[in-house]
Every structure is written in structure tokens, then in C-alpha cells.
Amino acid sequence: MSRLRRFGIACVLALGIAGAVLGVRASLADVVDVTRLGSGRSVTLPYSGTNFRAYSWLWYAVGRCYLQDTLGAAVLDAYKEMETALPDRRFVYGEIGWKDGGRFWPHRTHRQGLSVDFMTPVLRRTTEGTRVPDIHSCMPWNLWGYGTRLEAGKNGVYEIDAEACIAHLAALNKAAATYGLSIKLVIFDP
């Protein structure tokens, strides 16, 4: 791996950890603007798989989860890698885009099927005080997960699973490269 690529990955991870410490909303959010498209065909990810699911069956059915085919393949490859790397973790993807692209409220991005929201992996504190991997609630009362706040990396029940965040970003980066894609920007949405 080139020095420039390692430096880029280190910067992304440092920003992610800084976001966790400063307090972030529960969306890992917006892996945007890959550098090359596949066939340009819009596809949806499966609603769920062995270790992942969409944030909402309602919004999935409405059609807010379309992306470019090559990016979709990379995302699925990353989830497949995570099955081996962290088999006890489950991941949630959020909004992506419309089948035919275009304006995608409330996002400024997500217009070309090149942006994917990923909900931040979390650990839940049990009554015994241990921390176990979990997925946070994605229900209407917390805006399908987008309204969950993780101040200083945690709230009363959840805290950011930094290990899973880092591993997931690394798997996405590796899978993207396999398809000639690259991650241009990762936003931890404050």
C-alpha cells in the first residue's frame, strides 16, 4: 500500500475518532463521490444480509436506497469481509438515493447514487455493566436513527464501537479499490 494511501486512511480514521470524541450523530454518513462509475446502472442493496440491514423497511420500500451498481458490489464485498473480521457485529446502512438520481431531500449529496449513509456501529451497556455489540434503534421517533445523538461518543445506552467503525471503513476502502473506486470523503455528521 502506498504511503499516500496509508496517510489518507490514517486521516479518515483520525477524523472519525475525533468525531466520536467530540460527539456525533449516529450516522457514519456519506461515503461520497467515487472516482469512476461502473455501468451506471442503479441497483439496491438487499434489505438485509448475514451481518447488515437497511435502516428502515418503509424507506427502503419507498425507494431511497438505490446506488450505482459498482459501488453496490463494493459495499457488499465490504460487508462480506466484515463477516470474517468481526463476526459478532451487525451493520446498518441508511439513505442512498433515488433510482433515477436527482434531488434527495434533506441531503445535498446522494444525487448520483454515489453516496451512502452508514449508521455508526455501537456497543450497548448491559445491566451487568459489560459492553456488547448492538445496532441502535432506527425508528420514526428517533428519525430512523438519524436523531440519535452520541455526545462524546456515547449516550445513556450506546457508545460508538470504534473498532467496528475503523474495520468497516478499511473494508470499504479495500473493496472500493477492487472495483477501481476510491472513497473521496467520509463525514461524521455532528
C-alpha positions in Angstrom: 0.0 0.0 0.0 1.4 3.4 -1.0 2.4 6.0 1.6 -0.2 8.4 0.2 -3.0 5.8 0.6 -1.9 4.9 4.2 -1.8 8.6 5.0 -5.3 9.1 3.6 -6.7 6.1 5.6 -5.0 7.5 8.7 -6.6 10.9 8.2 -10.0 9.4 7.7 -9.7 7.3 10.8 -8.3 10.2 12.9 -11.3 12.4 11.8 -13.7 9.6 12.7 -12.2 9.1 16.1 -12.1 12.9 16.7 -15.8 13.0 15.7 -16.5 10.3 18.2 -14.8 12.2 21.0 -16.5 15.5 20.1 -19.9 13.9 19.9 -21.5 12.8 16.6 -24.9 11.9 15.4 -25.3 8.2 14.9 -24.7 8.3 11.1 -21.3 7.5 9.9 -22.7 9.1 6.8 -21.9 9.9 3.3 -19.2 7.9 1.7 -19.3 10.2 -1.4 -18.1 10.8 -4.9 -16.3 7.7 -6.1 -13.9 8.4 -8.9 -15.3 6.1 -11.5 -18.7 4.6 -12.3 -19.5 1.1 -13.4 -22.2 0.6 -15.9 -24.1 3.5 -14.4 -27.0 1.1 -13.6 -28.9 1.8 -10.4 -29.4 -1.1 -8.1 -30.5 -1.6 -4.5 -28.6 -3.4 -1.8 -30.5 -6.3 -0.3 -32.7 -5.2 2.5 -30.7 -7.4 4.8 -27.9 -9.9 4.9 -25.9 -12.0 7.3 -24.5 -9.0 9.1 -26.3 -6.0 7.8 -29.7 -4.4 7.2 -31.3 -1.3 5.8 -32.2 1.4 8.3 -36.0 1.2 7.5 -38.2 -1.2 5.6 -40.5 1.7 4.9 -37.9 4.0 3.3 -36.3 1.0 1.6 -39.8 0.2 0.0 -40.3 3.8 -1.0 -37.0 3.6 -3.0 -34.5 5.7 -1.0 -31.8 3.0 -1.2 -30.5 3.0 -4.8 -26.9 3.3 -5.8 -24.6 2.7 -8.7 -24.0 -1.0 -9.4 -20.2 -1.0 -8.9 -20.5 0.9 -5.7 -23.2 -1.6 -4.6 -20.8 -4.5 -5.3 -18.1 -2.8 -3.3 -20.4 -2.2 -0.3 -21.5 -5.9 -0.3 -17.9 -7.1 -0.5 -17.0 -4.9 2.5 -19.9 -6.5 4.5 -18.7 -9.9 3.4 -15.2 -9.1 4.7 -16.7 -7.9 8.0 -18.4 -11.3 8.4 -14.9 -12.8 9.0 -13.2 -9.8 10.6 -15.9 -9.1 13.2 -18.4 -11.9 13.0 -20.4 -10.7 16.1 -21.1 -7.2 14.6 -24.1 -6.1 12.6 -24.2 -3.1 10.4 -26.9 -0.7 9.2 -26.9 1.3 6.0 -29.1 4.3 5.7 -30.1 6.5 2.9 -28.5 6.3 -0.5 -30.5 7.8 -3.4 -33.4 7.5 -5.9 -33.4 5.0 -8.7 -33.1 7.7 -11.3 -30.9 10.1 -9.2 -31.8 13.7 -8.7 -32.5 15.9 -5.7 -32.6 13.8 -2.5 -34.0 15.8 0.4 -32.6 16.6 3.0 -29.2 15.8 1.5 -27.0 17.9 -0.7 -25.2 14.8 -1.9 -26.9 11.5 -2.8 -28.0 12.7 -6.3 -26.0 10.3 -8.4 -26.1 7.0 -6.4 -22.5 7.6 -5.2 -23.3 8.5 -1.6 -24.1 6.0 1.2 -25.1 6.7 4.8 -23.8 4.1 7.2 -25.1 4.1 10.8 -22.3 4.2 13.3 -21.8 0.8 14.9 -22.5 0.9 18.6 -21.9 -1.0 21.8 -24.7 -1.3 24.3 -24.1 -1.3 28.0 -25.8 -4.2 29.7 -27.3 -4.2 33.2 -24.1 -6.1 34.4 -22.0 -3.2 33.1 -20.4 -5.0 30.2 -20.5 -3.7 26.6 -21.9 -5.8 23.8 -22.2 -5.1 20.1 -25.6 -3.9 19.0 -27.4 -1.8 16.4 -29.1 1.3 17.6 -32.8 1.9 17.1 -33.9 3.2 13.7 -37.5 4.1 14.4 -39.7 7.1 13.5 -39.3 8.6 17.0 -35.6 9.0 16.5 -35.8 9.9 12.8 -34.8 6.4 11.7 -31.6 6.6 13.6 -30.6 10.0 12.3 -31.9 11.6 15.5 -29.7 9.5 17.9 -27.0 11.7 19.5 -23.8 10.2 20.8 -22.3 13.1 22.8 -18.6 12.5 23.5 -19.1 9.1 21.7 -21.9 7.8 23.8 -25.4 8.3 25.2 -27.1 6.6 28.1 -27.3 3.2 26.4 -24.9 3.2 23.5 -21.4 4.2 22.7 -19.5 4.2 19.5 -17.9 0.9 18.6 -14.6 2.4 17.3 -13.2 -0.9 16.4 -16.1 -1.7 14.1 -16.1 1.8 12.6 -12.4 1.5 11.7 -12.7 -2.0 10.4 -15.7 -1.1 8.3 -14.0 1.9 6.7 -10.9 -0.1 6.0 -13.1 -2.9 4.4 -14.9 -0.3 2.3 -11.7 1.2 1.2 -10.2 -2.2 0.2 -13.4 -3.2 -1.6 -13.7 0.1 -3.4 -10.1 -0.3 -4.8 -11.0 -3.8 -6.1 -13.6 -2.1 -8.4 -11.3 0.8 -9.3 -13.2 3.1 -7.0 -12.0 5.3 -4.1 -13.5 6.9 -1.2 -13.2 10.7 -1.6 -14.8 11.9 1.6 -16.1 10.5 4.9 -18.3 12.7 7.0 -19.0 12.2 10.7 -22.1 14.4 10.9 -22.0 16.5 14.1 
